[in-house]
Amino acid sequence: MIRKILRLRFIAFLIGWIFTHMSFAVPVKRLRETSNLLAFYHPSPDYKVHIIIVPKQQIPTLANLDPNNTAFLTDLYSTVQGLVKELDLKAYRLIVNGGEYQDFPHLHFHLVSDV
């Protein structure tokens, strides 16, 4: 039921708008924040380390990400590299879900580790 609600066009728009224009109001402990993205611990982690990285720009899925958006891509890689080093992650994965695997209607990445 929650998945269906999250996938409604209005809800997707609202979530994207919040990250784009009101990310300061998102009630999470920020690990990183740039003008392009927000990184925070997953509120319901599936891993020992489970970090969500969300673009502030409204991007529904990875398929919609402009490959020329170098500002976001640079911030994404820099954020992941910095968190891997800071948290001393010996093994990690950067995951992006799409299609039916994407529960949340806004592009986001999971930096995860069980080590």
N, C-alpha and C positions, 0 to 999 in steps of 0.2 A: 504494500500500500504506500509506504513512504517513498519507494523508488518511483512509483507512478506520479506522486505529487511533485517530487523533485524534477521530474522530466517535463512538467508542464511548461509551455513556452513562457508564460508570465513569471513563473518561479525562476526559470533559468535567467530571464532578463533581470529580475530583481537581484539575484545572487551576483550576477556579473556587474550590475550597477553598484552594488555595495562594495565589491572589491575595487572597482574603478574609482569611485568617488568618496567612499566612506571607510576605507580600510582601517583608519584610526579607531573606528568604533567596533571592530571585530574583537570580541573578548577572548583573546588568546595571549599566551606568553610568546612574544616575538623572539625568534632566534636571529633572524636577519630581516631587514626591511630596506628596500631601495625604492626608487621612484617607479620601478618596473615590477617588483615582486614582493611577496610576503612569505616568510618561512616560519613555521611553528610546529610544535609537537602535536601529533594526531590526538584528538580528544578521546578516542577509543582505540588504542594501539593494538596491532596484531603482532608486533615484533618488540624485542627489547628496546631498540631505537626505531622510532617510526615518526618521521618528520614529513610534513606536507609543505610543498612549495607551490604557490599559486601566483599566476600573473595578475597584476592589477588591471591590465587591459581586459576587456570582455572578449574572451576567446572560448567558444564552446568546446572544441575538441582539438587534438593534435593535428587533425586533418585541416583545420582552419587556421593554423599558425602560419603566418607569412615567413618563409625561410629568410627573407631579407630583414626581418625584425632583429637586427644584430644587437640592439640595446638590451632586449629581453634575453636573448640567447647568451650574451656575454655575462649578464647578471646571473643567469641560471647556472652556468658552468662555474663561475667564480664562487657563488654561494655553495654549491655542492662541494667543490674542492676545499673551501674554507671549513665547512662543517665536518667533512671527513677528517681533515687534519686536526681541528679543534677537539673533536670527540674521539680521536685516535681510533677510528674504525678500521679494523684489520681486514674485514670483509664487508661488503655492502652491495646493495642494488639500488638503482634508480629506475623506478617503475612508472609508466604512464599507461592508463587504461583508456580504451576507446570502445565505441559502439555499445553493445549490450553489457560489456564489462565495466563501463563507466557509470557509476551510481550518481555522481555529483555532476550537474550540467555545466561545469566550468572547467576548462583545462587545469589540471593539477598533476604534480609529480609526487611520488612517495620515495623518500630516501630511507631505506630500511636496512637493519642489521640485527642479527641475533648473537653476534660475537662481542 
